[in-house]
Amino acid sequence: MGGSAETSQYWEDASWPHGGRGLRLYLHLHEDGSLSISVHDPDRLAVMLGLEPTSEWIDEHEANLQRLRDAYGES
């Protein structure tokens, strides 16, 4: 399940925000197309959610990401 082979080449682990001691959001797309989302509070707890998005969902959001990159001049 998941996006095309092209999709996987664009995905890498992502986290937000960079630096600081507040909550952190992590995204990880697995080879099987499943997606792990976790929120970490350095002083308290961590919460993790696993999803299996459809390929259409991934393709749609990848297109949105590309539009943002194009608008802000990032490749």
C-alpha positions in Angstrom: 0.0 0.0 0.0 1.2 3.6 -0.5 2.4 5.9 -3.2 4.4 5.2 -6.2 8.1 4.5 -6.3 8.6 8.2 -7.1 6.9 9.1 -3.9 9.3 7.2 -1.7 12.3 9.0 -3.2 11.0 12.3 -2.0 10.1 11.2 1.5 12.5 11.2 4.4 12.0 11.4 8.1 10.8 14.9 9.1 10.5 16.7 12.4 9.2 20.0 13.6 10.2 22.4 15.1 14.0 22.3 14.9 15.7 23.0 18.2 14.1 24.1 21.5 12.6 22.1 24.3 8.9 22.1 23.3 6.8 19.5 21.8 8.2 17.8 18.7 6.3 16.3 15.8 8.0 13.4 13.8 6.8 11.9 10.5 8.2 8.7 9.0 7.0 7.0 5.8 7.9 3.3 5.9 8.8 1.2 2.8 5.4 -0.5 2.9 3.6 2.8 2.6 2.5 3.1 6.2 3.1 6.4 8.0 4.2 6.8 11.6 3.4 10.1 13.3 4.6 10.8 16.8 4.5 13.7 19.2 7.2 13.9 21.9 7.1 16.1 25.0 10.6 16.0 26.5 9.3 16.4 30.0 6.4 14.0 30.0 5.3 11.5 27.3 5.3 10.5 23.7 2.3 9.5 21.6 2.6 7.5 18.4 0.0 6.9 15.7 0.4 4.5 12.7 -1.6 5.1 9.5 -1.9 3.4 6.2 -2.8 6.2 3.8 -4.1 5.4 0.3 -1.8 6.1 -2.6 -4.3 8.9 -3.7 -3.8 10.6 -0.3 0.0 10.5 -0.6 -0.1 11.7 -4.3 -2.4 14.6 -3.4 -0.3 15.7 -0.5 2.9 15.3 -2.5 1.4 17.6 -5.2 0.6 20.1 -2.5 4.1 20.0 -1.2 5.5 20.5 -4.6 3.3 23.6 -5.1 4.6 25.0 -1.9 8.2 24.3 -2.9 7.6 26.0 -6.3 6.0 29.0 -4.6 8.9 29.5 -2.2 11.7 28.6 -4.8 12.8 25.3 -3.1 13.3 22.1 -5.0 
